[in-house]
């Protein structure tokens, strides 16, 4: 499936209070489906994952890091740092096609990894592979339900098309505006946080019924 | 000489810098030994860019948590850090305190990188205040340079 379509479906599946950190490779593809909780890394291609981990440590909102296989390969050590963090609110989404899209689809080594799922599992991630879900239209409809109930640290793998058929949109915010927007988003307590479930308070009447 | 415990107490309790990440550096042995999980949180990172990313993320959340962040490293890591310093922290104006060990030779190269810095000496409180003031004014990370045998 087209990478931009995958990004669209995944971003639309997120809850209102979720944060999405979009890596350098995917910025202009993802900006078409911009949401308040999205943060774009416009110049650096090695910091998205660790920044996401920092955000996840400092907030109870769910943090989804969207990255390509190129960026994952560059920052393999950082991926293991996310896995061992045991943060329940961090999700590492890798859209892999085993090529460098910016280099006329010159191949990278991702396809040479014997078992990417096994590799992520062994470094400490829970692993979901949604490739089949995106190929089947009936299964595709269940993606939002699945994403709603996931717990981290989770690696979500999706194989996408090698050809980039994307409608690229230039990011209309400055970097400082992006940061301010994220800070405002995080401090908005009206938005439901995904992890904190307040303990259920029973009324006296309910308690009486329970005792019976 | 600066007592490492007093340094942490002032930095964590008085200045609210309670989150640190870093790459292990043997010259900071005294500083590591004086860390206390009661007042701070330290994450040993796999590399310096990961440490910077984590500290930057925590720095963005500081508006809600009130916890400020820093990274601890040896000056030889500085060159790996420059790209993200320029293309991320400076661009997005995300301040992170850099606590950097520097021997005499590598200290000469720091000024060529155009990163603002303050050298730590016995009067550590005023130096810490100065570096933090500088960071708030310039809205980007600044270095607290620690030379040999400063901590006891």
Interface residues (C-beta under 8 A of the other chain):
Chain A: X41 X42 X43 X44 X46 X47 X48 X49 X50 X51 X52 X53 X54 X55 X56 X57 X58 X59 X75 X77 X78 X80 X81 X175 X176 X178 X179 X182 X183 X186 X187
Chain B: X19 X45 X46 X47 X49 X50 X51 X52 X53 X54 X55 X56 X57 X58 X59 X60 X61 X62 X63 X64 X65 X67 X69 X83 X84 X87 X88 X91 X92 X93 X94
